[in-house]
């Protein structure tokens, strides 16, 4: 049953859907879904010099990949400029705003004088109460809000509590520039009102904006939406999250081999929790989420924790889904072309057979691909240094008498092969590992892989024997 909740995600299309934006979108989406409401999408593209169609596409792609669907069509803020101007003029008619004819030079001189006097630079209200007849004809005016000069503006925030701003600090800010373009402050309020947004969930870097926007809401006699300002994400060192910490776009995490449900699980736990639960399904998130449970303190981004959660989701995932996801990732993945060039129908089949063993060792799809490399290599195999050392230091001597015994095997099944290799180890009075290690090195050129008997079975009789012959010749 909906209680009329409408949230919105409102990114600026100046880059990709970064990790902080993805979490904000997730929180908005979960809150709307939890309350049976809607999440709308607004592209805040009024900064034409920095907004690009490519960035819009990247944001939409990132949200879609994460499964964060929005209701209705995305709304362009730039496409609503006429409506923003209309409200600015309406505020002037109401006596809640006024035309300001101060020139750029005047404003610079004013701020310089304030700095020299040790005061914070802010507009001094010089056109607030002047008669319009005094207006110069050679200056296009801006429109400024008439901010209250006494008392305080209170932002009643669901995360931060009541936050109080002295009105003396909020000066008469511009709502319509002299070139006729609305400021962010005005556009956001008009759009949220017209879109019937009931709940605003965004970063706490917007908290001061919330005070200014509240003034505009009240000047128009509009209801102020419920607000929740969430702490920003910090890096492991406590500094604001940057690219060196992992503040990348959603597409970068996809290319690194993370599953969308794992990334959502990780992001929801950055600043919100449900008891001690670490692994939380999307359905559980929707059922449990409430903005009132968001922490006031900044969350710290930890790529190792994300990898661990992703590893859990990979181990739980359906094998065919992982094959499809991996193949779908290869065009984006560094080195993916090498796999694509060798991706035959037979390789796909082998990849599916190998997946139960591969996914136990992988934290990302990229690691999954790396683990599957042994399926795609061809003789003569280039051995890694450690693998070559195992073969050179007695490994080949162990494998040579094993080869004819394996060539005699017709029933190429895991149990049969394991029994044979164990018998061979016993006959040489060796531990199983002393045979399995060189066997793995011969088959894969590496010292790590899925279980060696799984490798033999997945590669099949002819390919396995061919590789062992090539390594022991």
QUIDA-V675719 format. One record per pair of residues at least 24 apart in sequence whose ideal C-beta (glycine too) atoms are under 7 Angstrom apart, sorted by the first residue. I is the first residue (numbers start at 1). GAP is how many residues later the second one is. D is the distance in whole Angstrom. If there is no record, write none. Layout:
i=I gap=GAP d=D
i=I gap=GAP d=D
//
This chain:
i=1 gap=35 d=6
i=2 gap=33 d=7
i=2 gap=34 d=4
i=2 gap=35 d=6
i=3 gap=32 d=6
i=4 gap=33 d=7
i=4 gap=194 d=6
i=5 gap=27 d=6
i=5 gap=30 d=4
i=5 gap=32 d=3
i=5 gap=193 d=6
i=5 gap=194 d=6
i=6 gap=31 d=6
i=6 gap=32 d=5
i=6 gap=34 d=6
i=6 gap=189 d=7
i=6 gap=190 d=5
i=6 gap=191 d=5
i=6 gap=192 d=5
i=7 gap=24 d=6
i=7 gap=25 d=5
i=7 gap=30 d=7
i=7 gap=32 d=5
i=7 gap=190 d=7
i=7 gap=192 d=5
i=7 gap=194 d=6
i=8 gap=31 d=7
i=8 gap=32 d=4
i=8 gap=34 d=6
i=8 gap=184 d=7
i=8 gap=187 d=6
i=8 gap=189 d=5
i=9 gap=30 d=6
i=9 gap=32 d=6
i=10 gap=32 d=4
i=10 gap=34 d=5
i=11 gap=32 d=7
i=11 gap=33 d=7
i=11 gap=48 d=5
i=12 gap=32 d=5
i=12 gap=35 d=7
i=13 gap=30 d=6
i=13 gap=32 d=5
i=13 gap=38 d=5
i=13 gap=39 d=6
i=13 gap=42 d=4
i=13 gap=43 d=4
i=13 gap=46 d=6
i=14 gap=36 d=4
i=14 gap=37 d=6
i=14 gap=41 d=6
i=15 gap=40 d=6
i=15 gap=234 d=7
i=16 gap=39 d=7
i=16 gap=42 d=5
i=16 gap=46 d=7
i=16 gap=233 d=3
i=16 gap=234 d=7
i=16 gap=235 d=6
i=17 gap=41 d=6
i=17 gap=42 d=5
i=17 gap=45 d=3
i=17 gap=46 d=6
i=17 gap=232 d=6
i=17 gap=233 d=4
i=18 gap=229 d=6
i=18 gap=230 d=7
i=18 gap=231 d=6
i=19 gap=214 d=7
i=19 gap=227 d=7
i=19 gap=228 d=6
i=19 gap=229 d=7
i=20 gap=183 d=7
i=20 gap=212 d=6
i=20 gap=213 d=5
i=20 gap=221 d=7
i=20 gap=227 d=7
i=22 gap=40 d=7
i=22 gap=44 d=6
i=22 gap=228 d=5
i=22 gap=245 d=6
i=23 gap=210 d=7
i=23 gap=244 d=4
i=23 gap=247 d=6
i=24 gap=177 d=7
i=24 gap=178 d=6
i=24 gap=179 d=6
i=24 gap=206 d=7
i=25 gap=38 d=6
i=25 gap=43 d=5
i=26 gap=42 d=6
i=26 gap=238 d=6
i=26 gap=241 d=5
i=26 gap=242 d=6
i=27 gap=174 d=5
i=27 gap=203 d=6
i=27 gap=264 d=7
i=28 gap=173 d=5
i=29 gap=39 d=5
i=30 gap=255 d=5
i=30 gap=256 d=6
i=30 gap=259 d=4
i=31 gap=168 d=6
i=31 gap=170 d=6
i=31 gap=258 d=6
i=31 gap=260 d=6
i=33 gap=253 d=5
i=34 gap=252 d=6
i=34 gap=255 d=5
i=34 gap=256 d=7
i=38 gap=33 d=4
i=39 gap=31 d=5
i=39 gap=32 d=6
i=40 gap=30 d=6
i=40 gap=31 d=6
i=40 gap=32 d=6
i=40 gap=35 d=7
i=40 gap=155 d=6
i=41 gap=29 d=4
i=41 gap=33 d=4
i=42 gap=33 d=5
i=42 gap=35 d=6
i=42 gap=149 d=6
i=42 gap=153 d=7
i=43 gap=31 d=6
i=43 gap=32 d=7
i=43 gap=33 d=5
i=43 gap=34 d=6
i=44 gap=33 d=5
i=45 gap=31 d=6
i=45 gap=32 d=6
i=45 gap=33 d=5
i=46 gap=31 d=5
i=46 gap=32 d=5
i=46 gap=136 d=7
i=46 gap=138 d=7
i=46 gap=141 d=6
i=48 gap=30 d=7
i=58 gap=191 d=7
i=58 gap=193 d=6
i=61 gap=190 d=7
i=62 gap=187 d=7
i=62 gap=188 d=3
i=62 gap=189 d=6
i=65 gap=185 d=6
i=65 gap=189 d=6
i=65 gap=195 d=5
i=66 gap=184 d=6
i=66 gap=194 d=5
i=66 gap=197 d=7
i=66 gap=198 d=6
i=67 gap=193 d=6
i=67 gap=215 d=7
i=75 gap=120 d=7
i=77 gap=110 d=6
i=77 gap=114 d=6
i=80 gap=111 d=6
i=81 gap=100 d=7
i=81 gap=101 d=6
i=83 gap=107 d=6
i=83 gap=111 d=7
i=84 gap=98 d=4
i=84 gap=102 d=6
i=84 gap=103 d=5
i=84 gap=106 d=5
i=85 gap=91 d=6
i=85 gap=95 d=7
i=85 gap=97 d=7
i=87 gap=99 d=7
i=87 gap=103 d=5
i=87 gap=133 d=7
i=88 gap=55 d=5
i=88 gap=87 d=5
i=88 gap=88 d=4
i=88 gap=94 d=7
i=88 gap=98 d=6
i=91 gap=54 d=7
i=91 gap=84 d=7
i=91 gap=128 d=6
i=91 gap=129 d=7
i=92 gap=51 d=6
i=94 gap=125 d=7
i=96 gap=49 d=7
i=96 gap=50 d=6
i=96 gap=123 d=4
i=97 gap=46 d=5
i=97 gap=47 d=6
i=97 gap=48 d=5
i=97 gap=49 d=6
i=97 gap=78 d=6
i=98 gap=29 d=6
i=98 gap=30 d=6
i=98 gap=46 d=6
i=98 gap=48 d=6
i=99 gap=28 d=7
i=99 gap=33 d=7
i=99 gap=36 d=7
i=99 gap=42 d=4
i=99 gap=44 d=6
i=100 gap=27 d=4
i=100 gap=41 d=6
i=100 gap=42 d=5
i=100 gap=44 d=5
i=101 gap=26 d=6
i=101 gap=34 d=5
i=101 gap=35 d=6
i=101 gap=38 d=5
i=101 gap=40 d=5
i=102 gap=24 d=6
i=102 gap=25 d=6
i=103 gap=36 d=6
i=122 gap=49 d=4
i=123 gap=48 d=5
i=123 gap=49 d=5
i=125 gap=47 d=6
i=128 gap=44 d=6
i=140 gap=38 d=4
i=141 gap=37 d=6
i=142 gap=32 d=5
i=142 gap=34 d=6
i=142 gap=35 d=6
i=142 gap=36 d=5
i=143 gap=32 d=5
i=143 gap=33 d=4
i=144 gap=28 d=4
i=144 gap=29 d=7
i=144 gap=30 d=5
i=144 gap=31 d=7
i=145 gap=27 d=6
i=145 gap=28 d=6
i=145 gap=30 d=5
i=145 gap=70 d=6
i=145 gap=71 d=6
i=145 gap=74 d=7
i=146 gap=26 d=6
i=147 gap=24 d=6
i=147 gap=25 d=5
i=147 gap=26 d=7
i=147 gap=68 d=6
i=153 gap=58 d=5
i=153 gap=61 d=6
i=153 gap=62 d=6
i=155 gap=52 d=7
i=155 gap=55 d=5
i=155 gap=56 d=6
i=155 gap=59 d=6
i=155 gap=72 d=6
i=157 gap=70 d=5
i=157 gap=71 d=6
i=157 gap=72 d=5
i=158 gap=68 d=6
i=158 gap=69 d=7
i=158 gap=70 d=4
i=158 gap=133 d=5
i=158 gap=134 d=6
i=159 gap=69 d=5
i=159 gap=70 d=6
i=159 gap=71 d=6
i=159 gap=132 d=6
i=159 gap=135 d=5
i=159 gap=137 d=6
i=160 gap=44 d=7
i=160 gap=47 d=7
i=160 gap=69 d=6
i=160 gap=136 d=6
i=163 gap=44 d=6
i=165 gap=46 d=4
i=170 gap=41 d=6
i=170 gap=42 d=6
i=170 gap=45 d=7
i=173 gap=39 d=6
i=175 gap=41 d=7
i=185 gap=24 d=7
i=185 gap=27 d=5
i=185 gap=28 d=6
i=185 gap=31 d=7
i=186 gap=30 d=6
i=188 gap=25 d=6
i=189 gap=24 d=5
i=189 gap=27 d=4
i=189 gap=28 d=6
i=192 gap=33 d=6
i=193 gap=29 d=5
i=197 gap=28 d=5
i=198 gap=27 d=6
i=198 gap=28 d=6
i=199 gap=26 d=6
i=199 gap=27 d=5
i=200 gap=25 d=5
i=200 gap=27 d=5
i=201 gap=27 d=5
i=201 gap=29 d=7
i=201 gap=90 d=6
i=202 gap=27 d=6
i=203 gap=26 d=7
i=203 gap=27 d=6
i=203 gap=29 d=5
i=204 gap=25 d=4
i=204 gap=26 d=6
i=204 gap=27 d=5
i=204 gap=28 d=6
i=205 gap=27 d=6
i=228 gap=63 d=4
i=228 gap=66 d=7
i=230 gap=41 d=6
i=230 gap=64 d=5
i=231 gap=40 d=6
i=231 gap=64 d=7
i=231 gap=65 d=6
i=231 gap=66 d=6
i=231 gap=67 d=4
i=231 gap=68 d=7
i=232 gap=66 d=6
i=233 gap=37 d=6
i=233 gap=65 d=7
i=233 gap=66 d=5
i=233 gap=68 d=5
i=234 gap=64 d=5
i=234 gap=66 d=5
i=235 gap=65 d=7
i=235 gap=66 d=6
i=236 gap=64 d=6
i=236 gap=65 d=7
i=236 gap=66 d=6
i=241 gap=60 d=6
i=245 gap=56 d=6
i=246 gap=55 d=5
i=246 gap=57 d=5
i=254 gap=78 d=7
i=255 gap=77 d=4
i=255 gap=78 d=6
i=256 gap=108 d=6
i=256 gap=110 d=6
i=257 gap=72 d=6
i=257 gap=107 d=3
i=257 gap=108 d=3
i=257 gap=109 d=4
i=257 gap=110 d=7
i=257 gap=111 d=7
i=258 gap=48 d=7
i=258 gap=52 d=5
i=258 gap=106 d=6
i=259 gap=51 d=6
i=259 gap=54 d=5
i=259 gap=55 d=7
i=261 gap=52 d=6
i=262 gap=47 d=5
i=262 gap=48 d=4
i=262 gap=51 d=4
i=265 gap=44 d=6
i=266 gap=39 d=7
i=266 gap=40 d=5
i=266 gap=43 d=5
i=270 gap=29 d=4
i=271 gap=24 d=5
i=271 gap=28 d=4
i=279 gap=33 d=6
i=307 gap=56 d=4
i=307 gap=57 d=7
i=308 gap=55 d=7
i=310 gap=53 d=6
i=310 gap=54 d=6
i=311 gap=51 d=7
i=311 gap=52 d=4
i=314 gap=45 d=5
i=314 gap=48 d=6
i=314 gap=54 d=7
i=315 gap=44 d=6
i=315 gap=45 d=6
i=317 gap=42 d=7
i=319 gap=33 d=6
i=319 gap=36 d=4
i=319 gap=37 d=6
i=320 gap=32 d=6
i=322 gap=33 d=6
i=322 gap=37 d=6
i=322 gap=46 d=7
i=323 gap=25 d=7
i=323 gap=28 d=5
i=323 gap=29 d=5
i=323 gap=32 d=6
i=325 gap=40 d=6
i=326 gap=39 d=5
i=326 gap=42 d=6
i=326 gap=43 d=6
i=329 gap=36 d=5
i=333 gap=33 d=6
i=333 gap=36 d=7
i=339 gap=30 d=6
i=339 gap=37 d=6
i=342 gap=34 d=4
i=347 gap=28 d=6
i=347 gap=29 d=6
i=350 gap=25 d=5
i=350 gap=108 d=5
i=351 gap=24 d=6
i=353 gap=105 d=5
i=354 gap=96 d=6
i=354 gap=100 d=7
i=354 gap=104 d=4
i=357 gap=93 d=3
i=357 gap=94 d=6
i=357 gap=97 d=4
i=358 gap=92 d=6
i=371 gap=78 d=7
i=371 gap=79 d=7
i=374 gap=69 d=7
i=374 gap=70 d=4
i=374 gap=72 d=7
i=374 gap=75 d=6
i=374 gap=81 d=7
i=377 gap=68 d=7
i=379 gap=87 d=6
i=379 gap=88 d=6
i=379 gap=91 d=5
i=380 gap=90 d=6
i=381 gap=64 d=4
i=381 gap=86 d=6
i=381 gap=89 d=7
i=381 gap=90 d=7
i=382 gap=63 d=6
i=383 gap=58 d=6
i=383 gap=62 d=4
i=384 gap=61 d=6
i=384 gap=62 d=5
i=384 gap=63 d=7
i=386 gap=61 d=5
i=387 gap=54 d=4
i=387 gap=58 d=5
i=387 gap=59 d=5
i=387 gap=60 d=5
i=390 gap=47 d=5
i=390 gap=48 d=5
i=390 gap=51 d=5
i=390 gap=57 d=7
i=391 gap=47 d=6
i=391 gap=50 d=5
i=391 gap=51 d=6
i=391 gap=80 d=6
i=395 gap=42 d=7
i=395 gap=43 d=3
i=395 gap=46 d=6
i=396 gap=75 d=7
i=396 gap=76 d=5
i=398 gap=30 d=7
i=398 gap=36 d=7
i=398 gap=37 d=6
i=398 gap=40 d=5
i=399 gap=39 d=6
i=399 gap=40 d=6
i=399 gap=43 d=6
i=399 gap=69 d=6
i=399 gap=73 d=5
i=400 gap=72 d=5
i=402 gap=33 d=7
i=403 gap=65 d=6
i=403 gap=66 d=7
i=403 gap=69 d=6
i=406 gap=59 d=6
i=407 gap=58 d=6
i=412 gap=45 d=7
i=412 gap=48 d=7
i=412 gap=49 d=4
i=413 gap=44 d=7
i=414 gap=39 d=5
i=414 gap=40 d=7
i=414 gap=43 d=5
i=417 gap=36 d=5
i=417 gap=39 d=5
i=417 gap=40 d=7
i=418 gap=35 d=5
i=442 gap=25 d=6
i=442 gap=26 d=5
i=442 gap=29 d=4
i=443 gap=24 d=5
//
